[in-house]
Amino acid sequence: MSFSEQIFEKIKEFASPKEISWIEAKSTGSLQSLQTAFVATPRFVSKTTIESADSINNVDINNWTLDRLVRVYFLTKFDGSDKETYTKALDTLFETAENNEAVALISALPFLAFSDYWMLRATDAVRSNIGLVFDAIAFQNPYPMQDFSELAWNQLVLKCIFNDKPIHRIQGLNERANQELANSISYLAHERWAAGRTIPAQAWRLVSKFMNEAIFEDICTLFVSQNQNDQIAATLVCTETDFSAAKEELKKHQELQNETFSWSMLEV
Protein backbone atom coordinates (compact mmCIF):
# COMPACT_ATOMS: atom_id res chain seq x y z
CA MET A 1 0.00 0.00 0.00
CA SER A 2 1.42 3.39 -1.01
CA PHE A 3 1.80 6.28 1.42
CA SER A 4 -1.05 8.02 -0.38
CA GLU A 5 -3.30 4.99 0.13
CA GLN A 6 -2.30 4.73 3.79
CA ILE A 7 -3.17 8.36 4.35
CA PHE A 8 -6.55 7.95 2.67
CA GLU A 9 -7.34 4.92 4.84
CA LYS A 10 -6.65 7.04 7.90
CA ILE A 11 -8.77 9.88 6.53
CA LYS A 12 -11.72 7.50 6.18
CA GLU A 13 -11.58 6.76 9.90
CA PHE A 14 -12.35 10.38 10.75
CA ALA A 15 -14.15 11.92 7.76
CA SER A 16 -17.89 11.96 7.16
CA PRO A 17 -19.37 10.30 4.03
CA LYS A 18 -19.89 13.75 2.49
CA GLU A 19 -16.25 14.70 3.15
CA ILE A 20 -14.98 11.40 1.75
CA SER A 21 -17.06 11.89 -1.39
CA TRP A 22 -15.57 15.34 -1.96
CA ILE A 23 -12.01 14.15 -1.29
CA GLU A 24 -12.36 11.21 -3.67
CA ALA A 25 -13.76 13.44 -6.43
CA LYS A 26 -10.91 15.94 -6.12
CA SER A 27 -8.08 13.43 -5.72
CA THR A 28 -8.35 12.17 -9.30
CA GLY A 29 -8.29 15.59 -10.93
CA SER A 30 -5.58 17.40 -12.84
CA LEU A 31 -2.56 18.99 -11.21
CA GLN A 32 -4.29 22.34 -11.25
CA SER A 33 -7.41 20.78 -9.77
CA LEU A 34 -5.34 19.27 -6.95
CA GLN A 35 -3.78 22.67 -6.25
CA THR A 36 -7.23 24.20 -6.03
CA ALA A 37 -8.49 21.40 -3.78
CA PHE A 38 -5.49 21.87 -1.47
CA VAL A 39 -6.40 25.53 -0.97
CA ALA A 40 -10.16 24.87 -0.70
CA THR A 41 -9.94 21.97 1.75
CA PRO A 42 -11.08 23.85 4.92
CA ARG A 43 -14.32 24.79 3.15
CA PHE A 44 -15.24 21.13 2.73
CA VAL A 45 -13.36 19.27 5.48
CA SER A 46 -13.60 19.72 9.25
CA LYS A 47 -10.83 20.36 11.73
CA THR A 48 -11.58 17.15 13.62
CA THR A 49 -8.56 16.12 15.69
CA ILE A 50 -6.83 12.94 14.53
CA GLU A 51 -6.19 10.57 17.42
CA SER A 52 -3.91 7.83 16.19
CA ALA A 53 -0.93 5.84 17.41
CA ASP A 54 -0.09 4.97 13.81
CA SER A 55 2.66 6.62 11.82
CA ILE A 56 2.90 6.79 8.04
CA ASN A 57 6.41 6.88 6.56
CA ASN A 58 7.63 7.62 10.10
CA VAL A 59 5.35 10.67 10.28
CA ASP A 60 3.41 10.83 13.55
CA ILE A 61 -0.03 12.21 12.66
CA ASN A 62 -1.47 12.15 16.18
CA ASN A 63 -3.22 15.43 17.06
CA TRP A 64 -3.18 16.64 13.48
CA THR A 65 -6.47 18.09 12.24
CA LEU A 66 -8.38 16.28 9.52
CA ASP A 67 -8.08 19.17 7.06
CA ARG A 68 -4.29 19.12 7.52
CA LEU A 69 -4.18 15.40 6.77
CA VAL A 70 -6.40 15.83 3.71
CA ARG A 71 -4.17 18.58 2.39
CA VAL A 72 -1.14 16.34 2.76
CA TYR A 73 -3.07 13.61 0.97
CA PHE A 74 -3.72 15.88 -2.00
CA LEU A 75 -0.02 16.72 -2.16
CA THR A 76 0.85 13.02 -2.35
CA LYS A 77 -1.40 12.77 -5.41
CA PHE A 78 0.72 15.20 -7.43
CA ASP A 79 2.37 13.46 -10.38
CA GLY A 80 6.13 13.45 -9.80
CA SER A 81 7.12 11.99 -13.15
CA ASP A 82 8.24 15.36 -14.47
CA LYS A 83 10.44 17.16 -11.93
CA GLU A 84 10.08 20.65 -13.38
CA THR A 85 6.28 20.56 -13.54
CA TYR A 86 6.02 18.88 -10.14
CA THR A 87 8.31 21.26 -8.27
CA LYS A 88 6.83 24.31 -9.98
CA ALA A 89 3.32 23.34 -8.85
CA LEU A 90 4.45 22.84 -5.25
CA ASP A 91 6.61 25.96 -5.25
CA THR A 92 3.53 27.95 -6.27
CA LEU A 93 1.69 26.63 -3.23
CA PHE A 94 4.65 27.38 -0.94
CA GLU A 95 4.95 30.93 -2.24
CA THR A 96 1.26 31.76 -1.81
CA ALA A 97 0.57 29.78 1.37
CA GLU A 98 -1.16 31.23 4.38
CA ASN A 99 -0.17 29.80 7.76
CA ASN A 100 -2.27 26.61 7.78
CA GLU A 101 -1.37 25.86 4.19
CA ALA A 102 2.31 26.30 5.07
CA VAL A 103 1.89 23.87 7.97
CA ALA A 104 0.44 21.24 5.62
CA LEU A 105 3.20 21.77 3.06
CA ILE A 106 5.94 21.43 5.67
CA SER A 107 4.20 18.40 7.18
CA ALA A 108 4.17 16.79 3.72
CA LEU A 109 7.93 17.06 3.14
CA PRO A 110 8.63 13.40 4.03
CA PHE A 111 6.14 12.37 1.32
CA LEU A 112 7.34 14.61 -1.49
CA ALA A 113 9.47 13.46 -4.41
CA PHE A 114 12.94 14.97 -4.93
CA SER A 115 13.66 15.26 -1.22
CA ASP A 116 16.82 17.36 -1.61
CA TYR A 117 14.94 19.99 -3.60
CA TRP A 118 12.87 20.98 -0.55
CA MET A 119 15.78 21.65 1.78
CA LEU A 120 15.51 25.44 1.48
CA ARG A 121 11.79 25.29 2.27
CA ALA A 122 12.56 23.20 5.34
CA THR A 123 15.32 25.46 6.64
CA ASP A 124 13.14 28.52 5.97
CA ALA A 125 10.55 26.92 8.28
CA VAL A 126 13.21 26.62 10.99
CA ARG A 127 13.86 30.35 10.67
CA SER A 128 10.16 31.20 10.67
CA ASN A 129 8.77 33.40 13.42
CA ILE A 130 5.36 31.78 12.95
CA GLY A 131 5.05 29.21 15.71
CA LEU A 132 2.76 26.83 13.81
CA VAL A 133 5.13 26.71 10.84
CA PHE A 134 8.20 26.16 12.99
CA ASP A 135 6.45 23.42 14.96
CA ALA A 136 5.51 21.65 11.71
CA ILE A 137 9.17 21.14 10.82
CA ALA A 138 10.43 20.64 14.38
CA PHE A 139 7.90 18.14 15.73
CA GLN A 140 6.40 14.88 14.41
CA ASN A 141 8.41 15.31 11.23
CA PRO A 142 11.28 12.97 10.22
CA TYR A 143 12.56 15.25 7.43
CA PRO A 144 15.13 17.10 9.60
CA MET A 145 16.45 13.86 11.11
CA GLN A 146 16.85 12.29 7.68
CA ASP A 147 17.96 15.21 5.53
CA PHE A 148 19.37 18.12 7.55
CA SER A 149 23.08 18.84 7.71
CA GLU A 150 24.59 18.94 11.18
CA LEU A 151 24.53 22.74 11.11
CA ALA A 152 20.85 22.91 10.12
CA TRP A 153 19.98 20.22 12.68
CA ASN A 154 21.75 22.08 15.48
CA GLN A 155 19.99 25.33 14.57
CA LEU A 156 16.63 23.56 14.83
CA VAL A 157 17.37 22.06 18.24
CA LEU A 158 18.90 25.24 19.63
CA LYS A 159 15.93 27.31 18.54
CA CYS A 160 13.66 24.90 20.42
CA ILE A 161 15.83 25.20 23.52
CA PHE A 162 16.05 28.98 23.21
CA ASN A 163 12.25 29.24 23.00
CA ASP A 164 11.59 26.67 25.75
CA LYS A 165 9.94 24.27 23.33
CA PRO A 166 9.72 20.51 24.08
CA ILE A 167 12.82 19.09 22.41
CA HIS A 168 11.79 15.51 23.23
CA ARG A 169 9.20 15.83 20.46
CA ILE A 170 11.95 16.21 17.85
CA GLN A 171 12.36 12.95 15.93
CA GLY A 172 15.91 11.61 16.01
CA LEU A 173 16.90 13.84 18.94
CA ASN A 174 19.23 11.32 20.56
CA GLU A 175 20.49 9.77 17.34
CA ARG A 176 21.68 13.09 15.93
CA ALA A 177 23.21 14.52 19.10
CA ASN A 178 26.74 15.78 18.38
CA GLN A 179 29.72 17.51 19.96
CA GLU A 180 29.08 20.91 18.39
CA LEU A 181 25.50 20.90 19.66
CA ALA A 182 26.67 19.94 23.16
CA ASN A 183 29.17 22.80 23.11
CA SER A 184 26.48 25.22 21.92
CA ILE A 185 24.19 24.19 24.77
CA SER A 186 27.02 24.97 27.18
CA TYR A 187 27.56 28.40 25.58
CA LEU A 188 23.83 29.15 25.75
CA ALA A 189 23.71 28.13 29.40
CA HIS A 190 26.54 30.53 30.22
CA GLU A 191 24.74 33.36 28.44
CA ARG A 192 21.53 32.62 30.31
CA TRP A 193 23.24 32.27 33.68
CA ALA A 194 25.07 35.57 33.18
CA ALA A 195 21.67 37.19 32.64
CA GLY A 196 20.20 35.53 35.72
CA ARG A 197 18.18 33.07 33.63
CA THR A 198 18.21 29.32 32.99
CA ILE A 199 17.80 26.89 30.12
CA PRO A 200 15.31 23.98 30.12
CA ALA A 201 16.79 21.18 32.21
CA GLN A 202 16.11 18.51 29.61
CA ALA A 203 18.47 20.23 27.16
CA TRP A 204 21.33 18.63 29.08
CA ARG A 205 20.29 15.19 27.83
CA LEU A 206 22.22 16.07 24.67
CA VAL A 207 25.61 16.44 26.35
CA SER A 208 26.04 13.06 28.05
CA LYS A 209 28.02 11.46 25.22
CA PHE A 210 30.09 14.57 24.56
CA MET A 211 31.35 15.51 28.01
CA ASN A 212 34.53 17.55 28.28
CA GLU A 213 36.06 19.69 31.02
CA ALA A 214 33.99 22.76 30.15
CA ILE A 215 30.70 20.88 30.09
CA PHE A 216 31.65 19.03 33.26
CA GLU A 217 31.95 22.39 35.05
CA ASP A 218 28.42 23.19 33.87
CA ILE A 219 27.15 19.92 35.33
CA CYS A 220 28.77 20.78 38.65
CA THR A 221 26.89 24.09 38.54
CA LEU A 222 23.63 22.20 38.00
CA PHE A 223 24.24 20.08 41.08
CA VAL A 224 24.25 23.17 43.31
CA SER A 225 21.30 24.81 41.56
CA GLN A 226 18.22 25.67 43.60
CA ASN A 227 16.14 24.17 40.81
CA GLN A 228 15.44 20.48 41.43
CA ASN A 229 15.13 19.81 37.69
CA ASP A 230 18.69 21.01 37.20
CA GLN A 231 19.86 18.59 39.88
CA ILE A 232 17.95 15.75 38.22
CA ALA A 233 19.53 16.61 34.86
CA ALA A 234 23.00 16.65 36.40
CA THR A 235 22.39 13.25 37.97
CA LEU A 236 21.18 11.76 34.70
CA VAL A 237 24.12 13.15 32.72
CA CYS A 238 26.63 11.78 35.21
CA THR A 239 24.88 8.42 35.18
CA GLU A 240 24.98 8.21 31.39
CA THR A 241 28.43 9.60 30.62
CA ASP A 242 31.73 7.74 30.53
CA PHE A 243 33.58 10.84 31.74
CA SER A 244 35.41 9.69 34.88
CA ALA A 245 35.31 13.02 36.73
CA ALA A 246 31.53 13.07 36.36
CA LYS A 247 31.27 9.63 37.92
CA GLU A 248 33.32 10.86 40.87
CA GLU A 249 31.18 13.98 41.18
CA LEU A 250 28.02 11.89 41.29
CA LYS A 251 29.36 10.03 44.33
CA LYS A 252 29.33 13.34 46.24
CA HIS A 253 25.55 13.53 45.80
CA GLN A 254 24.44 10.27 47.33
CA GLU A 255 20.95 11.62 48.06
CA LEU A 256 20.43 12.09 44.32
CA GLN A 257 22.26 8.97 43.21
CA ASN A 258 19.84 6.80 45.16
CA GLU A 259 16.79 8.27 43.41
CA THR A 260 15.21 6.85 40.26
CA PHE A 261 15.21 9.58 37.67
CA SER A 262 14.45 9.68 33.95
CA TRP A 263 14.53 12.36 31.28
CA SER A 264 10.78 11.99 30.86
CA MET A 265 10.43 13.62 34.28
CA LEU A 266 11.74 16.83 32.72
CA GLU A 267 9.52 16.78 29.65
CA VAL A 268 6.91 19.50 29.60
KABELGI-V297107 format. One line per field, one symbol per residue. phi: phi as a letter, one per 30 degrees, with the letter a starting at -180 (. if undefined). psi: psi as a letter, one per 30 degrees, with the letter a starting at -180 (. if undefined). burial: # if it has 16 or more other C-alpha atoms within 10 Angstrom, else .. A space follows every 10 residues. Layout:
phi: ???
psi: ???
burial: ???
This chain:
phi: .ddddddddd eddbddeddd dddddddcdd edddeddedd eddbbdcedd cacdbbhicd cdidcddddd ddeedddddc dceddddddd eededcdded dddddddded cddieddced ddddddddcc edddddddch bdeeedbddd dddddddddd dechcddddd dieddceadd dedddddddd ddddcicbce edddddcedb dbdddedddd dddcddcddd dddddddddd dcdddddddd ddbedddddc cbdddcdb
psi: kleeeeeeee effflleeee eeeeeffgal eeeeeeeeef efffklhkkk jkflljhgkj gkglleeeee eeeeeffkjg fjeeeeeeee eeeefgklee eeeeeeffef fklheefgee eefeeefkgj eeeeeeeekh jfeeeefkle eeeeeeeeee eeghljfffk kgeeegklee eeeeeeeeee eeefggallk effffgfefh kaeeeeeeee eeeglfjeee eeeeeeefef lgjeeeeeee ffiefeeflj llfffgk.
burial: ...#..##.# #..##...## ..#..##... #..##.###. ##..##..## ........## #..####### ########.. .....##.## ..##.....# ########## ###....##. ###.##.... ..######## #####.##.# .######### ##..####.# #.....##.. ###.##.### ........## ########## ##..##.### .##.....## ########.. #.#..##.## .....##... ..#..#..
